[in-house]
């Protein structure tokens, strides 16, 4: 490559925007719905749908997989605070109840979140450990 071509290539490369890192937070998640793909590294049941809906006004709602829940919740600028939550009290098979218990406990421990490429969100606890991985519905 001659000096002129090298200079043109260097100019072109400096004009391109840098590769963007994963999006760490979205300013407004209100109205978004999310499906749990992993809870605490233990996966999820295939047919159970543990969901999180972020509502306007600092509220959240969804399904633990068996019961519906609602309550306070704020996810903004990478910070998360969820709870207290109220839920219905239907009985379901033990495996489903176990998933719901783990899901609601993880929501209660939420301290931060990251929005990742591909419509994924990771919720982290206060120590920075990933406790939930969700996909946008």
N, CA, C and O of each residue as an XYZ file, in Angstrom:
548
protein
N       0.863     -1.154      0.000
C       0.000      0.000      0.000
C       0.919      1.228      0.000
O       1.859      1.320      0.789
N       0.625      2.157     -0.894
C       1.465      3.360     -0.959
C       1.045      4.359      0.125
O       0.017      4.186      0.781
N       1.846      5.388      0.298
C       1.622      6.370      1.364
C       0.293      7.094      1.197
O      -0.386      7.396      2.178
N      -0.075      7.375     -0.064
C      -1.327      8.096     -0.315
C      -2.541      7.242      0.081
O      -3.483      7.746      0.693
N      -2.515      5.960     -0.268
C      -3.614      5.053      0.084
C      -3.680      4.867      1.592
O      -4.767      4.824      2.168
N      -2.523      4.755      2.232
C      -2.492      4.600      3.687
C      -3.074      5.828      4.376
O      -3.809      5.699      5.354
N      -2.750      7.026      3.871
C      -3.277      8.258      4.456
C      -4.789      8.330      4.268
O      -5.500      8.754      5.179
N      -5.288      7.925      3.108
C      -6.729      7.934      2.844
C      -7.447      6.955      3.769
O      -8.509      7.264      4.309
N      -6.856      5.768      3.947
C      -7.450      4.775      4.829
C      -7.471      5.281      6.270
O      -8.471      5.111      6.967
N      -6.387      5.895      6.722
C      -6.328      6.436      8.078
C      -7.380      7.515      8.278
O      -8.027      7.564      9.324
N      -7.558      8.386      7.276
C      -8.566      9.431      7.350
C      -9.965      8.828      7.425
O     -10.803      9.284      8.202
N     -10.208      7.815      6.623
C     -11.508      7.151      6.624
C     -11.784      6.508      7.980
O     -12.888      6.636      8.509
N     -10.804      5.825      8.543
C     -10.997      5.157      9.825
C     -11.239      6.139     10.961
O     -12.008      5.841     11.875
N     -10.605      7.292     10.923
C     -10.835      8.281     11.984
C     -12.200      8.943     11.838
O     -12.729      9.485     12.808
N     -12.774      8.907     10.644
C     -14.081      9.521     10.423
C     -15.220      8.604     10.863
O     -16.336      9.068     11.099
N     -14.941      7.297     10.975
C     -15.978      6.354     11.385
C     -16.209      6.459     12.888
O     -15.264      6.671     13.647
N     -17.455      6.313     13.321
C     -17.706      6.331     14.768
C     -17.113      5.076     15.399
O     -17.028      4.042     14.737
N     -16.705      5.143     16.652
C     -16.153      3.961     17.316
C     -17.249      2.915     17.501
O     -18.436      3.240     17.519
N     -16.840      1.672     17.637
C     -17.804      0.617     17.926
C     -18.435      0.905     19.274
O     -17.744      1.183     20.254
N     -19.733      0.835     19.311
C     -20.448      1.169     20.546
C     -20.427     -0.015     21.506
O     -20.613     -1.155     21.080
N     -20.201      0.238     22.795
C     -20.299     -0.824     23.796
C     -21.771     -1.161     24.003
O     -22.637     -0.453     23.490
N     -22.072     -2.218     24.739
C     -23.477     -2.499     25.026
C     -24.142     -1.284     25.655
O     -23.529     -0.561     26.440
N     -25.382     -1.075     25.306
C     -26.138      0.028     25.896
C     -26.339     -0.307     27.358
O     -26.898     -1.356     27.675
N     -25.901      0.552     28.249
C     -25.950      0.255     29.676
C     -27.314      0.542     30.290
O     -27.706     -0.136     31.240
N     -28.037      1.510     29.786
C     -29.329      1.843     30.369
C     -30.132      2.638     29.367
O     -29.580      3.373     28.548
N     -31.417      2.485     29.438
C     -32.315      3.295     28.625
C     -33.003      4.270     29.566
O     -33.368      3.908     30.685
N     -33.179      5.496     29.121
C     -33.766      6.500     29.987
C     -35.231      6.231     30.284
O     -35.711      6.575     31.364
N     -35.945      5.629     29.357
C     -37.363      5.432     29.578
C     -37.774      4.041     29.128
O     -37.907      3.783     27.932
N     -37.973      3.157     30.075
C     -38.407      1.800     29.780
C     -39.906      1.636     29.966
O     -40.435      0.545     29.756
N     -40.606      2.708     30.360
C     -42.049      2.622     30.616
C     -42.762      2.065     29.396
O     -42.531      2.496     28.266
N     -43.626      1.104     29.649
C     -44.388      0.472     28.585
C     -43.715     -0.758     28.012
O     -44.296     -1.439     27.167
N     -42.500     -1.059     28.452
C     -41.817     -2.246     27.919
C     -42.182     -3.477     28.730
O     -42.467     -3.399     29.926
N     -42.165     -4.630     28.041
C     -42.480     -5.918     28.667
C     -41.307     -6.855     28.443
O     -40.704     -6.865     27.371
N     -40.986     -7.647     29.469
C     -39.808     -8.501     29.453
C     -40.154     -9.910     29.932
O     -40.993    -10.087     30.815
N     -39.506    -10.897     29.348
C     -39.699    -12.304     29.680
C     -38.412    -12.850     30.289
O     -37.337    -12.678     29.715
N     -38.507    -13.504     31.445
C     -37.326    -14.079     32.091
C     -36.781    -15.229     31.256
O     -37.512    -16.144     30.875
N     -35.486    -15.164     30.980
C     -34.782    -16.226     30.253
C     -33.881    -17.005     31.207
O     -33.563    -18.167     30.955
N     -33.468    -16.363     32.305
C     -32.619    -17.012     33.295
C     -32.834    -16.329     34.641
O     -32.928    -15.105     34.723
N     -32.911    -17.134     35.689
C     -33.072    -16.610     37.045
C     -31.926    -17.164     37.883
O     -31.869    -18.362     38.160
N     -31.022    -16.287     38.279
C     -29.924    -16.682     39.151
C     -29.022    -17.768     38.604
O     -28.431    -18.524     39.375
N     -28.904    -17.861     37.289
C     -28.050    -18.876     36.681
C     -28.682    -20.255     36.611
O     -28.031    -21.214     36.195
N     -29.943    -20.368     37.013
C     -30.604    -21.669     37.038
C     -31.580    -21.912     35.905
O     -32.317    -22.898     35.928
N     -31.601    -21.021     34.902
C     -32.531    -21.193     33.796
C     -33.966    -20.940     34.214
O     -34.231    -20.429     35.302
N     -34.885    -21.303     33.335
C     -36.318    -21.183     33.603
C     -37.032    -22.387     32.992
O     -36.495    -23.057     32.110
N     -38.240    -22.651     33.465
C     -39.068    -23.713     32.879
C     -39.520    -23.288     31.495
O     -39.850    -22.122     31.281
N     -39.540    -24.214     30.560
C     -39.871    -23.891     29.173
C     -41.252    -23.274     28.998
O     -41.402    -22.304     28.254
N     -42.246    -23.810     29.660
C     -43.615    -23.334     29.421
C     -44.084    -22.268     30.399
O     -45.165    -21.705     30.227
N     -43.302    -21.988     31.402
C     -43.675    -20.961     32.382
C     -43.204    -19.604     31.877
O     -42.109    -19.491     31.325
N     -44.010    -18.595     32.061
C     -43.619    -17.261     31.631
C     -43.604    -16.324     32.833
O     -44.646    -15.855     33.292
N     -42.405    -16.066     33.326
C     -42.215    -15.071     34.369
C     -41.907    -13.764     33.652
O     -40.918    -13.666     32.926
N     -42.754    -12.765     33.857
C     -42.653    -11.530     33.077
C     -42.534    -10.306     33.974
O     -42.925    -10.313     35.141
N     -41.980     -9.262     33.383
C     -41.855     -7.955     34.037
C     -42.358     -6.907     33.059
O     -41.840     -6.785     31.949
N     -43.369     -6.151     33.473
C     -43.854     -5.022     32.680
C     -43.555     -3.756     33.457
O     -43.941     -3.616     34.618
N     -42.865     -2.840     32.806
C     -42.503     -1.577     33.440
C     -43.551     -0.550     33.055
O     -43.679     -0.182     31.887
N     -44.287     -0.099     34.032
C     -45.414      0.808     33.809
C     -44.996      2.250     34.094
O     -44.018      2.487     34.803
N     -45.734      3.208     33.544
C     -45.465      4.611     33.893
C     -45.745      4.858     35.373
O     -46.462      4.089     36.014
N     -45.182      5.919     35.900
C     -45.492      6.329     37.260
C     -44.802      5.509     38.334
O     -45.283      5.456     39.466
N     -43.686      4.868     38.011
C     -42.952      4.133     39.024
C     -43.619      2.856     39.484
O     -43.561      2.514     40.665
N     -44.257      2.140     38.558
C     -44.961      0.897     38.875
C     -44.453     -0.224     37.974
O     -43.956      0.020     36.874
N     -44.588     -1.444     38.457
C     -44.301     -2.634     37.670
C     -45.437     -3.617     37.867
O     -46.190     -3.520     38.836
N     -45.561     -4.563     36.951
C     -46.561     -5.616     37.044
C     -46.055     -6.783     36.212
O     -45.078     -6.661     35.473
N     -46.728     -7.905     36.343
C     -46.355     -9.050     35.515
C     -46.865    -10.334     36.109
O     -47.776    -10.352     36.937
N     -46.245    -11.415     35.661
C     -46.581    -12.745     36.134
C     -45.322    -13.406     36.655
O     -44.261    -13.319     36.038
N     -45.446    -14.066     37.790
C     -44.325    -14.836     38.311
C     -44.219    -16.187     37.633
O     -43.251    -16.918     37.842
N     -45.210    -16.521     36.823
C     -45.284    -17.818     36.162
C     -46.569    -18.527     36.552
O     -47.100    -19.339     35.793
N     -47.058    -18.218     37.729
C     -48.303    -18.778     38.235
C     -49.245    -17.642     38.632
O     -50.400    -17.608     38.207
N     -48.752    -16.729     39.436
C     -49.553    -15.622     39.971
C     -49.174    -14.295     39.336
O     -48.046    -14.105     38.881
N     -50.129    -13.387     39.312
C     -49.887    -12.013     38.856
C     -49.369    -11.194     40.023
O     -49.711    -11.459     41.175
N     -48.541    -10.197     39.725
C     -48.042     -9.303     40.765
C     -48.087     -7.868     40.266
O     -48.180     -7.618     39.064
N     -48.020     -6.932     41.198
C     -47.966     -5.511     40.896
C     -47.307     -4.798     42.075
O     -47.297     -5.315     43.192
N     -46.769     -3.633     41.824
C     -46.168     -2.876     42.916
C     -45.301     -1.744     42.423
O     -45.326     -1.383     41.247
N     -44.534     -1.191     43.343
C     -43.624     -0.099     43.010
C     -42.431     -0.648     42.246
O     -41.967     -1.761     42.496
N     -41.949      0.152     41.316
C     -40.754     -0.249     40.591
C     -40.236      0.882     39.748
O     -40.984      1.504     38.994
N     -38.961      1.147     39.874
C     -38.328      2.189     39.075
C     -37.075      1.615     38.439
O     -36.188      1.113     39.130
N     -37.011      1.692     37.122
C     -35.822      1.304     36.371
C     -35.499      2.474     35.469
O     -36.200      2.713     34.486
N     -34.447      3.204     35.790
C     -34.071      4.375     35.006
C     -32.584      4.643     35.157
O     -32.019      4.532     36.245
N     -31.969      4.996     34.049
C     -30.553      5.370     34.010
C     -29.650      4.340     34.679
O     -28.683      4.689     35.357
N     -29.981      3.064     34.477
C     -29.149      1.986     34.971
C     -29.416      1.558     36.402
O     -28.832      0.582     36.873
N     -30.281      2.266     37.093
C     -30.594      1.920     38.481
C     -31.968      1.259     38.548
O     -32.875      1.596     37.787
N     -32.100      0.311     39.473
C     -33.357     -0.423     39.621
C     -33.733     -0.512     41.095
O     -32.886     -0.768     41.952
N     -35.002     -0.299     41.372
C     -35.563     -0.494     42.713
C     -36.972     -1.037     42.520
O     -37.836     -0.358     41.964
N     -37.197     -2.247     42.976
C     -38.493     -2.896     42.765
C     -39.027     -3.385     44.103
O     -38.328     -4.066     44.853
N     -40.291     -3.023     44.395
C     -40.956     -3.516     45.580
C     -41.326     -2.384     46.524
O     -40.821     -1.267     46.412
N     -42.205     -2.690     47.440
C     -42.804     -3.993     47.693
C     -43.812     -4.380     46.605
O     -44.388     -3.526     45.930
N     -44.003     -5.684     46.461
C     -44.923     -6.218     45.463
C     -46.068     -6.948     46.157
O     -45.896     -7.533     47.226
N     -47.230     -6.901     45.531
C     -48.384     -7.678     45.984
C     -48.708     -8.668     44.872
O     -48.584     -8.344     43.691
N     -49.125     -9.880     45.254
C     -49.445    -10.869     44.226
C     -50.673    -11.674     44.618
O     -51.071    -11.730     45.781
N     -51.259    -12.299     43.594
C     -52.355    -13.228     43.852
C     -51.754    -14.456     44.535
O     -50.532    -14.576     44.624
N     -52.593    -15.359     45.012
C     -52.106    -16.499     45.803
C     -52.635    -17.841     45.293
O     -53.084    -18.672     46.082
N     -52.582    -18.050     43.990
C     -53.013    -19.341     43.444
C     -51.914    -20.374     43.681
O     -50.730    -20.038     43.720
N     -52.316    -21.617     43.836
C     -51.358    -22.710     43.981
C     -51.097    -23.319     42.614
O     -52.017    -23.494     41.815
N     -49.846    -23.637     42.352
C     -49.442    -24.251     41.094
C     -48.510    -25.413     41.402
O     -48.139    -25.607     42.559
N     -48.122    -26.189     40.399
C     -47.182    -27.286     40.650
C     -45.903    -26.776     41.318
O     -45.496    -25.637     41.087
N     -45.268    -27.612     42.143
C     -44.089    -27.187     42.907
C     -42.971    -26.553     42.071
O     -42.388    -25.552     42.489
N     -42.669    -27.107     40.921
C     -41.585    -26.540     40.103
C     -41.913    -25.114     39.666
O     -41.038    -24.248     39.643
N     -43.162    -24.878     39.323
C     -43.588    -23.545     38.906
C     -43.568    -22.578     40.088
O     -43.161    -21.426     39.942
N     -44.001    -23.037     41.241
C     -43.970    -22.190     42.440
C     -42.526    -21.850     42.823
O     -42.249    -20.739     43.276
N     -41.611    -22.798     42.642
C     -40.204    -22.550     42.935
C     -39.649    -21.471     42.000
O     -38.938    -20.567     42.441
N     -39.977    -21.570     40.710
C     -39.504    -20.547     39.770
C     -40.066    -19.185     40.138
O     -39.340    -18.192     40.133
N     -41.354    -19.130     40.457
C     -41.973    -17.860     40.822
C     -41.322    -17.255     42.067
O     -41.072    -16.050     42.112
N     -41.050    -18.075     43.061
C     -40.400    -17.597     44.283
C     -39.023    -17.028     43.966
O     -38.668    -15.960     44.466
N     -38.242    -17.727     43.141
C     -36.905    -17.249     42.774
C     -36.989    -15.959     41.963
O     -36.165    -15.063     42.149
N     -37.974    -15.850     41.062
C     -38.147    -14.665     40.227
C     -38.506    -13.447     41.084
O     -37.887    -12.392     40.948
N     -39.491    -13.587     41.956
C     -39.912    -12.457     42.786
C     -38.814    -12.052     43.768
O     -38.655    -10.866     44.057
N     -38.059    -13.015     44.280
C     -36.946    -12.693     45.171
C     -35.860    -11.928     44.418
O     -35.264    -10.997     44.959
N     -35.604    -12.321     43.172
C     -34.606    -11.609     42.362
C     -35.064    -10.184     42.081
O     -34.257     -9.256     42.151
N     -36.336     -9.993     41.766
C     -36.844     -8.630     41.542
C     -36.639     -7.773     42.787
O     -36.262     -6.606     42.684
N     -36.886     -8.347     43.960
C     -36.736     -7.597     45.215
C     -35.281     -7.196     45.470
O     -35.029     -6.215     46.170
N     -34.323     -7.943     44.913
C     -32.901     -7.643     45.112
C     -32.324     -6.760     44.013
O     -31.137     -6.436     44.051
N     -33.127     -6.368     43.042
C     -32.630     -5.582     41.907
C     -32.051     -4.251     42.365
O     -32.680     -3.521     43.132
N     -30.841     -3.940     41.889
C     -30.200     -2.664     42.214
C     -29.788     -1.909     40.954
O     -29.786     -0.678     40.935
N     -29.441     -2.647     39.907
C     -29.017     -2.030     38.644
C     -29.512     -2.882     37.484
O     -29.952     -4.016     37.670
N     -29.433     -2.318     36.292
C     -29.758     -3.095     35.100
C     -28.903     -2.609     33.937
O     -28.394     -1.488     33.934
N     -28.766     -3.486     32.956
C     -28.077     -3.157     31.713
C     -28.936     -3.644     30.558
O     -29.435     -4.770     30.573
N     -29.104     -2.794     29.563
C     -29.769     -3.184     28.327
C     -28.672     -3.596     27.355
O     -27.736     -2.839     27.099
N     -28.799     -4.797     26.822
C     -27.785     -5.352     25.930
C     -28.321     -5.432     24.508
O     -29.534     -5.395     24.302
N     -27.435     -5.542     23.529
C     -27.893     -5.714     22.149
C     -28.765     -6.962     22.029
O     -28.624     -7.913     22.797
N     -29.648     -6.937     21.070
C     -30.505     -8.086     20.824
C     -31.748     -8.115     21.682
O     -32.405     -9.152     21.775
N     -32.092     -6.994     22.318
C     -33.314     -6.939     23.112
C     -33.225     -7.681     24.430
O     -34.221     -8.227     24.903
N     -32.042     -7.708     25.029
C     -31.860     -8.378     26.310
C     -31.622     -7.359     27.421
O     -31.074     -6.283     27.185
N     -32.036     -7.711     28.619
C     -31.768     -6.892     29.795
C     -31.239     -7.821     30.888
O     -31.773     -8.908     31.110
N     -30.187     -7.377     31.561
C     -29.664     -8.083     32.726
C     -29.944     -7.221     33.948
O     -29.646     -6.027     33.963
N     -30.517     -7.838     34.963
C     -30.740     -7.159     36.232
C     -29.685     -7.673     37.208
O     -29.447     -8.875     37.322
N     -29.059     -6.718     37.911
C     -27.956     -7.032     38.814
C     -28.328     -6.666     40.248
O     -29.134     -5.766     40.482
N     -27.733     -7.373     41.198
C     -27.956     -7.038     42.600
C     -26.966     -5.954     43.038
O     -26.196     -5.456     42.217
N     -26.981     -5.593     44.299
C     -26.140     -4.506     44.804
C     -24.651     -4.813     44.683
O     -23.841     -3.888     44.620
N     -24.272     -6.088     44.648
C     -22.861     -6.463     44.485
C     -22.436     -6.502     43.021
O     -21.255     -6.677     42.725
N     -23.392     -6.341     42.102
C     -23.079     -6.387     40.683
C     -23.227     -7.763     40.063
O     -22.848     -7.962     38.909
N     -23.772     -8.716     40.808
C     -23.995    -10.069     40.282
C     -25.271    -10.086     39.451
O     -26.286     -9.516     39.850
N     -25.217    -10.744     38.292
C     -26.400    -10.884     37.440
C     -27.378    -11.836     38.109
O     -27.039    -12.982     38.404
N     -28.599    -11.354     38.349
C     -29.598    -12.187     39.018
C     -30.768    -12.537     38.113
O     -31.490    -13.498     38.377
N     -30.962    -11.759     37.038
C     -32.012    -12.039     36.057
C     -31.516    -11.670     34.672
O     -30.834    -10.661     34.496
N     -31.861    -12.491     33.687
C     -31.678    -12.127     32.293
C     -33.044    -12.222     31.627
O     -33.712    -13.253     31.688
N     -33.446    -11.120     30.988
C     -34.777    -11.051     30.375
C     -34.648    -10.664     28.910
O     -33.677    -10.027     28.502
N     -35.645    -11.063     28.125
C     -35.705    -10.640     26.724
C     -36.954     -9.795     26.520
O     -37.997    -10.046     27.124
N     -36.831     -8.793     25.662
C     -37.969     -7.915     25.383
C     -39.049     -8.686     24.663
O     -38.770     -9.432     23.724
N     -40.287     -8.508     25.103
C     -41.434     -9.187     24.478
C     -42.021     -8.323     23.385
O     -42.993     -8.717     22.741
